Every structure is written in structure tokens, then in C-alpha cells.
Amino acid sequence: MGILGVCLYGSNEPTLNFETSANQSYPVALEMLFYIGFFIAFAVKLPIIPLHTWLPDTHGEAHYSTCMLLAGILLKMGAYGLVRFNMELLPHAHSIFSPWLIIVGTIQIIYAALTSPGQRNLKKRIAYSSVSHMGFIIIGLSSISDAGLNGAILQIISHGFIGAALFFLAGTSYDRIRLVYLDEMGGMAITIPKIFTTFSILSMASLALPGMSGFIAEFILGNKP
């Protein structure tokens, strides 16, 4: 879908240089068509509900190193695409769709946060927490403000480190105790105390408690100047 959007956009513009393309203007209807095409592609990559179902399943089956790469880098390519294509090249369409995206982001935060505790698989639980955090990025990008964009970028960086670190510790704990289902992992504080302590600290960071990078990011994107 993203390639199709690039082809359609390129057929109307002789260059794909971002600086040149950002200064071009199109009829609103055409710009909205481009926007939808790019958005669907990046919504799958980010992911945005209801196109998120592949992520928990992938994390649940993939190796921990793959999960680290996916959570730390690859998901963020969807957010980068939204910034460079949807926001930068199609600003009028973005201003039209942004109120709806804020609603979608809010629903995504709540839905994923409620779904995550019901997962027995530790990797799937972390995956749903990632989906919830992506909702904050959507809200930041949809606020059409410098504070929102800065907060979203900080959230991208923050979650990249925290998400990758959580999967690293999940993999390390699996190497030690060979368990992945949470109802079988009781007593971790005794068997692997250092991993348990570090995982607890990172979980608090993922919750965006005050003093953590996630809190700063969400505070910034939630304060539109």
C-alpha cells in the first residue's frame, strides 16, 4: 500500500525530493487520497488498531533477539513514515484527519492497556504494552503542535530503549528458567533476583511513572502550547 501511495504521489510530482515535494500543493480531495494510502501502510507497521493483530502473534512466536529488533527499531519506522509523508508532505489532509486520529489513539491506549493483563505469554503482554504506547505517539503526531511532535519523538526514542530492554530481559529469564507463561513463573525474585529487579524497574519506566523518560514524553505531548 505504501509503494502504491509513493507511485501515485510520484506520478503527479516529477521529483520525490522531500524538500521540493513539501512545497507543492494539491487539491484537497487528491491530498486526502494520498494520505489514506500512506496512512494504511504506516498504520500496519506502527501498528494502529485494528491493524495491530499481527504484532502480538509475531512477538509470541519470534526469537527474543527478533523481538528486540522489532520493538526497538522496526515499529518506529511506521511513526517515521507518518511524520515524513503524512505530516510533512500532506499537511492539509493531516489537519483534516487529526481529530479522528486523536480518538483512535485514545481508544488504542485504553484497549491495549486492558488487553495486556489478560495475556499469559510474557512476550505477548509486552507486545500489547507496545501497542498502547504507540497510541501516545499517534496522539502526539495528531496534535499539530511542536510540543506534540517533540513528545511523540521522545516517546519513540524512549519506548525503543524500554521495549527492547524488556524483551532482552524476557529472553534472559527464559534462558535461565525455560518458562514464558506468567502463571508458571512464580518465585522469580528468588531464583533470578537481579533480572527480576531490573525487569521491575523497566516495567515502571514502561508505565511512565514520574521521573522516567516515558512520563516526560507523555507530559510534553499532552501539553499543547
N, C-alpha and C positions, 0 to 999 in steps of 0.2 A: 504493500500500500504506500509506503514511503517512497519507493522507487517510482511508482506511478505518479505520486504527487510531484516529485522532482522533475519527471519528464513533462508533465503538464505545465509546470511552472517554467521550465526551460524553453518550452515551445513558444511561450509568449514573451520571453526575455532573451536576447541574444547572448547574455553572459550570466554565469552563475556566481560571479564575484559578489560576496556579501555586501561590501560597501556600496557597490553600484546598485545592486538589487534593492537595498534598503531605501534608496531614494526614489524608487519607482512607485507609481500609484496605479491601482486597478479599480474597475467598477466593484462596488461593494459585493454584489452577488458572486462575481468571479473570485474575489478575495476570500469570501466565505467558503466557496467550493474548495479552493486550495487549502484553506485552514482545516476543513474537515478531513481531507485526505491525509495531511501531515499528522493531524491530531490522532487519528485512529492508529497510525503506525507507532507513534510515540506512546500512546496510551497502553498498547500491548507491552511495550518494552519497559515502561516505568515500574509497575503496571498501575492502571487505573481501573476501578471496578466499572462494569462487570467483566473486564478483560484480564482479571488477575488470577484466574484459577490455575493457570499453568505454573505459577511461581511456587506455591506450597508443595505441589506434587513434584516439581523438579528438585526443590531443596530436600524433600523427603527421600528421594532416590539417589541423588548425586553424591559424589565423594565430598568430603569436607573441604578439601582444597578448592574444588569447583564451586562450592557454596560460598567460600570466602571471596573468590573472584567475582561471582555473580552479585553478591551483596555489596561488595566494596567498590566495584567499578562499573560492571555492565548495566545494572539498573539505572545508574546515573546518566547513562547515555540517552535515555528517554527524556530525562529532565533537560539535558543539554540541548537536545533537538527541539524541545518546546521553546526554549529561550532563543535559540539561533534562528529557527524557522518561523514558528507561530508568533512569537512576540516581536522579533526584530524585523522580519520581512512582511508580516501581515498584521500591523498594529490596529487597523480599523476593525478587522474581524475579531481580533483578540479582545478589544474593548466591548464588542457585542456579546461574545460568548463568556466573558469573565464572570459575570454574576452567576451563571449556571455552573461554571467550574468551581466556584466557591462552595456552592451547595453540594456538588459531587464530592469535593474534598472533605467537607464536613461529614457527609454520610460515610465516606471511606474510613475516616478516623474512627468513628463510632463502631461501624460494622466490624472492622478488623480487630479492634480492641476487645469486642465482645466475643469474637470467634476464637481468638488466640488461646484463651484459657481452656477451651474445650479440646485442644489438641493433645493427644497422648505422646506423639512423636516430638522430641525436643526440637529437632530441626524445623518441623512444620510450625511449631509455636513461634520460633524466632522469625520464620518467614512471614507469618501473619503480622508480627510486630513491625516488620519492614513495610508491609502494605499500609499499615496505619501511619507510619512515619511519612510515607510518600504522600499521604493526604495533606500533611502540613506544607509540603513542597508545592502541591497544587494550589493551595490557598495563597501562599506567598507569591507565586507567579501570576495569580489571577487578581491580585490586589491593585495592579497597575500603579505601583509606587516604588520609589527607590528602597524604602525600608523593607517592603515585601520581598523585592528581588534579592536584597542583601541577606535577609533572613533565610530565604529559600536556598541561596548558595551556601550559607553557613550550615544549614540543615543537611544539604547534600554532602558536604565535607564531613560533618560530624557523624552522620549515620554511616558513611563509608567506612570510617575507622571502627565505630562501635559494632556495626553489623558484622564486619569481617572478624573482629576480635571475638565476638560471641560464638561464631561458627568455629573459629580456631580452638576455643576452649571446649566446645562441644565435641570436636574431633579428638582433642587431647584426653578428655574424660572417657570417650569411647575406647581409645587405645588402652586405657588403664583398667576399666571395669567391664568393657564389652556390652554396655547397655545403652539403649537410645530411647526407651519408653519411660516416661516420667514416673509412672506408678511402680516401676521396678527399681528406681534409682534412689531409694531412701538411704540415709546414712552417709551421704557424700561428704558431709562436714568432718566425718571421722576417717573415712577411707582415703579421701583426696582433699585434705583441708586447704591447701594452697590454691588449687583450682577452684574449689568452692568459694573461697574468699574473693578471688579475682572475678569470678563469674558474678558474684553478688554485687560487687562494685560496678561492673559493666552493666548489669541489669538496672541498677539505679540511674546510671548515665542514660540508658535507653529510655527510662521513664521520664527523663528530662527534669530531674529534681534540681532545685536551686543550687547554683554553683557549678553545674555540669554544662557542657557545651550545647547539649540539646535544649536546655532551658533558655540559654541566651538566644539561640536561633529562633525558637518559637516566640520568645518575648519580642524580638525585633520584628518578625514578620506579622505579629499581631498588633503592632502599633503603627498605624498608617499616619504619616505626618500631615 
